[in-house]
Each structure stands twice: as C-alpha cells, then as structure tokens.
C-alpha cells in the first residue's frame, strides 16, 4: 500500500513533534524541581552574605561573584580571538589543505571533554607560565574551551553575508579591512552573538576546568586581583553535594537554582542584544 505525500508529511511532523516533546518535558521537570526545592533557600542573605561554618551557614556571594569574574574574563579573551580567527579564515585565508586542516581541528576541539581542557590549563597556565591557581588561569582555560564554538558560529555568520555587499563596498574604493569592519561585521553580529551565548552557557556551568585552575574549596572573601583564587558556583555546588556533610538539601538546590538563573540572565541580555541587531538588518 502506497502512502500519499500528505500522509507521509503528517507522520514526519508527528515524529518531529514527539522528538520536541521528549526534549522539552525533561527540561521543564528539572526546572520545576529546582524551583520547588531551591526557592525556599533564596533570600537576600543567601545571595549577599559570606559563607560561614564550613559553608553550612551564610550565603554564596563569593561563589556568585567568582562565576561572574570568570565569565567576563572568558568573554574578554575568547570573543576577540574567536572573531578575528573567523575573519581570517573567511576573508583572508586561501582555500587549501592547510585551511581545511585548521577547520577540521576546530571542529574536533569542540568535542574534547572539559576535563582535558582543565588538565591542559593546569599544565600550561598554572605550572609552566606560573600564573598559579587564579582567575587568570581559569579564564584563559575556559577561553580555549569555548573558542571552537565562537569560531564556528562566527564563520557561519560571516559566510552568510551576501558577497554583493563586499563587492559594492570595494567598488566604491573602500579598503578590504574597512569593508569587513563597517559592512560585513555589523551584518554578521547576530550570528556571532549566537556563538557567544553558547560559549557563555558552557563556560558558566563547567566544573572540571576550574577545578584544576582557579576554584577554591572554601574562601569566604572576594578576590583582590586576577591572580587570586575564587569560589565558583559549579564547583561550590559539587562541594556542597559531595564533600560537606549535614548540608541542608534546600541549600544545594538553591545554589543550583542561582547558577541556572545566572546563566539565564546572561543569555537573556545576549539574546536581547542579538534581537536588536537583527532588527537593524536590511536584508
């Protein structure tokens, strides 16, 4: 019996809808559990106080600020390097075996486990360059980890800008770099921000890289420079769940809820900026 094209289309859409439900429902359940069990722990003191009594009392303010410092440091290092690398590969590099090998290496690096990046960061930044366990070492390690995502997204965004834009600018006597800076980059910015959002989400939630390079077990104060250690929410959550006995379950879930909320806020602002830039597009 032959299936009509409309029936086949309905079956395909049904499978796609089922796949979407399978993905979305567990996420909703996880959020519901976090809110139900973690919200009772959230108050002003929990968010702004220093930890006390071996993290069994007080708040998680140093962990929140440490996570923000690491994310900001990661963006400051990774975003310019990632965008410039993408510009070189798209606009300047010749298409040959060398550039193809670089692109394959970038794709492969995106799949390397985070613990490997942590060990690499410890060997290079902490030991060899003698930065020690510090915000600088952690930010540089996280930057290397998210570079493949930013480079790949930026390459796609730059490649999506019509070639006619470049040709029209060059025909007016504008230099190649000025064309890239004033014509190509503004139109590719929404796609670049998409890669940045993905990188932020991964960097903010990773535990293994910061475990080797920056995270402190218990540090009830804020860091004074980029060469100091700091607490961070992912590692703090791991410590509360596995290393500190007699910790209230609501504190553990509250910490997880704050981490998810922080990532959500960072992504929200990035999405708003991306939407604003997309609204400025004329094509």
N, C-alpha and C positions, 0 to 999 in steps of 0.2 A: 504493500500500500504506500503510495507516494504522498508525502506531507507537503501541503501547499506552502508557499513562501510566507504568507501571513501567519500560519500556524507555527512555522519554524521561528519566525521573528518573536512571537509571543512566548515560545518556550525559552528562547535565548534571553529575553528580557526577564523572564521569571527566574532563571538561574542567576542572572546578574543581581536582581533584587534580593534573592536569597543570600548571595555572597555578601552584599552590603549589610544585610541584617546580621549575619554571622560575625562581621567585623564590628559593627556598631554596638550591638547588645552587650558584649563583654565590657566594652569601654564604659558604657552607661552604668553597668553594675558596679564596676570598680569605683567610678566617681561617687555613686550613691553610698557605697560602703565607707569611702574616705570621709564624705560629708557627715554621715550618720555617726561614725565613731571618732572622728577627729575634730568636728566643730565644737564639742563641749570644752576642748582644751584651748581653743583660740580666744585669747583676750589680750588686752593692752600689755599686761605684764609679761605674758608668754612671748610676745613679739618684740619687746623692747628691753627686757631685763637680761642680765648676765646669768649664765648657769651657776648653780650652787650645789653643794653636797654631792660632788661627783656626777653632776648632770641629772640627779634625781629631783631637783627643785630648780626654781628660777625660770629663765627663758632661753631663747635660742637666737638672740640678737647677733652675737658674733658669727654664728653659722650663716645667718641671712646675709650679713654684710660681706662675709668671706665669699659666698657664692656670687654676689653682685660684682665684687672686685675681680674675681676670676673670669666671669663672663665678659665684663668690659675689657679686661686685658686681652682676652682671646680675640674679641672683635677688632680691637685696635691693631693687633698684629696680623690676624688672618685675612681680614677683609681687603686691605690694600694689596697684600701679596697675591691673594687669590684672583682679584680683579685684574691686576697687572699681568699675571701669568696667562689668564684667559685672553686678554687683549693681544698679547704676543702670539699666542697660538692661532688666534682667529685672523688677526690683521697683518701680522708681520712674517710669521714663520712660513717657510715653503712646505708644500705637501710632499714629504718624502718618508723614507723608512724611519728616520730619526724622530720626526714629529709623531708618527704613528706609534712608535715605541713609547714615547712620552705619554701619549693619551691612554695607551693600554696600562701603563704603570699607574697613572692617576686613578683609573677605574679599579684596578686591583687594590690600591691603597685604601679605597673606600670600604673594602670588605675586611681589612685587617682588624682582629679583635682589639678592643681598647686596652686590655692588659698588656699587649705587646707595645703599644704606644707608651704606656706607663713605664715599662722597663727601659725602653729607648730613652725616654725623657730623663729617667734617673741616671742612666749611664752617661748621657751627653751633657745635660744641663746641671744636674746635681753634683756629679762626681768629676767629669772631665773639665767643664767650664767653671766649676767651683762656685756655682750660684747657691748651692745648698738647697735644702727643702724650703721653698719660698714661693711667694705669689708669682714671681717672675718665672721660675721653673715650671710651675703649674700652668700658667697662661701660655707659655711657649709650647708646652707639650700638648695642651688642648688645641692650640692653633694648628699644629701639624696634623692633628687628628681630623679636624673639620675642613682642612684645606681642599681635599679631593671633592667634597660636596660643593664648596663655594666655586671652585674652578669649573667643575662640570656644569653647574647651573648657569654660571656667568658665560661660559662658552655657548651654551644653547641660546641664551638671551641675546648675545651679540650676533650670533649667526642668524637670528630671526629678524633682525633689522634689514629691511629691503636694500638690496645692492644699489638701487636707483638713488637712495638718499646719499650714499657715498659719492656716486658719480656726479650728482648735481652739485654737491659741495665742492668737489675737486674741480669741476668745470668752471666754477666761479673764481678759481685761483687760490682757494683755501688750502693750507698745507694738510698733509695726511694726519698729523697729530691733532691739529685743530678740528679737523673733521671728526675724528674719534671722540675728542673731548666735548664738542658742542653739538654734535649731531647724533653719533652712534650711542654714546653712553647714556644721555638722557632718555632715549627711547628704549634702551635695554635695562634701565634701572629697576623696573618692576620685577623682571626675571632674576636679576642679581639679588634683590631683596628676598626673593623666594628661597634661594640657596642659603642666604644668611640666616633666615628664620629656621631652616632645618638644622643648620650648624649650631645656632644658639640652643635649640632644644636638646641636641645631643650633648653639647658641652656642659650645660647646666645640670644634666642628670647623670653624668658619668661619675663612677666611684673609683675604678681601678687606676686611671691616670693620676688622679690627685692623691690617691693613697701612697704612691711612691714619690711624689714630687712636692707636695705642699701641705696636705691635710694634717692637722694636729688632733690628737685624741681628746684632749681637754685643755682649752685655752680661754679662760674667762676674761678676755680683754680683746680689744681691736688691734690689728697690726698697725705699726707705725711707718713702715716703708714696704716697698715691693720685695725686699729681701727677708721679710719676716714670714713665718708660717701663719696659717689661719685655719679656722674651722670652716667647714662647708656642709651644706645641708645633706647631700647624698651620703657622705662619709659619716656625718653625725647620725643620720637615720640608721645606717648599718651598725654603728657602735651602740646606739640605744637598743637595737633589736637583738644583738648577739653578745655584747661584751659587758653591759652594765646590768646587774641583777636588780630585781624588785623595782623596775621602772613601770609606771602606770601605762596600760595599753593605750589610753586616750592620748598620752603624750607622744607615743610612737606614731599613731595615726594623725595626730595634729601636726607633727613635723612633716609627715608625708604630704598632708594637705597643703601646708605652706609651700613646700617645694613645687608641687603641681601648680599652685596658684601663682607663684613667682614666674614659672615658665610660661604660664598662660598670659600673664600681664606683659612680659617681654614680647611674646609673639603677637599679642593684640596691638601693641604700639607699632610693631613692624608691619603688620597687615594693614593698619590704618594708613601708614606712610605709603605702602605699596599701592593701595587702592587710590590714594590721592594722585600718585604719579601716573597710574593707568588712566585716570580721568583726564590727564593733560595730553594724552596721546591724540594725534590727529589722523591716525591710520588704524 
